[in-house]
């Protein structure tokens, strides 16, 4: 590390204060959700001086969500039975939808990226324009006409509308990120494989895909996180507990029920743990994936 | 037959097209067709049960001569300018700070992944809770600090509601721009700064003439991305303010949703959605032409 990135004296102190303030700004909201999740509602709900540190902490809300039946939920105060059931169903729905749409989104995206980077073919420009352009279109612009279309098809309130929309969205992100990766892989790799008797497709699957593994990991994580958190389509195209995903289910926690705050805190914390853990573990891949297209 | 198939698969034009085929089908059905359908809907007087048929540009004329669209456009501009300036500015400052040497750099870099990984809907739910006038943590902290006596009703005043949404939005979205700027900063060779130091440049001069000059294209990319995010923003508004108080935070994507799903006016909602599409298109082209100086 070069000396040009060192700071001295007053500047150093100001710099450290700024960094600490920034960290607090990021951490505090999550800390407060944690406090909410372990502190009995009476110390928070309705009081003007709610507990800012956990008070008489219990894990009852987590137990109620993860192991229902083992705990007397009335102790949590507020409506509990229905939110607990909805939470559990929606975790399942979110996981299924996110896994399927991340996989197919990444797969088709990788195909597109490789094709764009290596081949010329009729319709290439059009496809490229569609992939780039579809990122510009607001979800709500598509949601309005698609709502009536899906109603005609009779597929509302199932996984299908979500999968049919998350896959192309994921695919476009994946294509743009992967194109950067493929452009960094020298074509000599394929040429060598072709000489060894591989077909073009064989060279792609056996030589190029393994080489591009870091990019594929990034793409899978990013697309999984998007599908896990998508809100508008899930709100409009699913109506019942059987298909509703987590973000929409949680948004009903504050709207429909006089919800126990402790339960809301625990549900929020549990539903952000998977994306945050994935994000932190794979941060290197993700950062490269997210930024590679932007600094050229 | 088998020989023919394998020859075809080694044909660049065929293989290239084959690889983008799934993507092309998805995009034509779920991006291109809905936009055409939205435009078609916007020319009709249509609701959930009734279709009074083709009305020409009546929906657009109603929108342009009524107050709602313009009010919504105003809210979009406030929200847009507020979030673009605060987030791109803050991200640049944090990225410059993180590019210095200090202990705990790795920790802070892992920390910025966290808000990025948390879905917007869940971040909005957290902040909605924090801004609760009675037992929200924001007011609680102000009270503990002695800065607040009664209740600050965040979602009852237009300016406070906008501020609350901007704060929540900044928490969620600034980290992405920090990652992007940091990647750009790290790509600047140290010897540029070393040479400037020998010349006796101040840190401000170095920032202004080296850092900003080099990462200008990245700043433009961030501006484009944030503009698109603003024109796509939905869950922050839906969860935190519902567009209120009055119509103070009813930004365009939320307004399109309301026309269709609250006022049940499909035709007019489709018109708003289509106008939103056009605005995104024009703004993106503007950025590319005038800020990046690119022709296509």
Interface residues (C-beta under 8 A of the other chain):
Chain A: X1 X2 X4 X5 X6 X7 X11 X15 X16 X18 X19 X22 X23 X25 X26 X27 X29 X30 X32 X33 X36 X44 X45 X46 X47 X48 X49 X50 X52 X108 X109 X111 X112 X114 X115 X116 X118 X119 X120 X121 X122 X123 X124 X127 X130 X131 X133 X134 X135 X136 X137 X138 X139 X140 X141 X142 X143 X144 X145 X146 X147 X148 X149 X164 X165 X167 X168 X171 X172 X175 X199 X200 X201 X225 X228 X229 X230 X231 X232 X235 X236 X247 X248 X250 X251 X253 X254 X261 X264 X268 X271 X272 X275 X276 X278 X279 X280 X283 X286 X287 X290 X291 X294 X295 X296
Chain B: X6 X9 X10 X12 X13 X14 X15 X16 X17 X19 X20 X22 X23 X24 X26 X27 X28 X30 X31 X32 X34 X35 X37 X38 X40 X41 X93 X94 X97 X98 X99 X100 X101 X102 X104 X108 X109 X110 X111 X112 X113 X114 X115 X116 X117 X118 X119 X120 X121 X122 X123 X125 X126 X127 X128 X129 X130 X134 X135 X137 X139 X140 X141 X143 X144 X151 X171 X175 X176 X179 X180 X183 X184 X187 X190 X193 X194 X197 X203 X215 X217 X218 X221 X222 X228 X231 X232 X234 X235 X238 X239 X253 X254 X256 X257 X260 X261 X266 X269 X270 X273 X274 X276 X277 X280 X281 X284
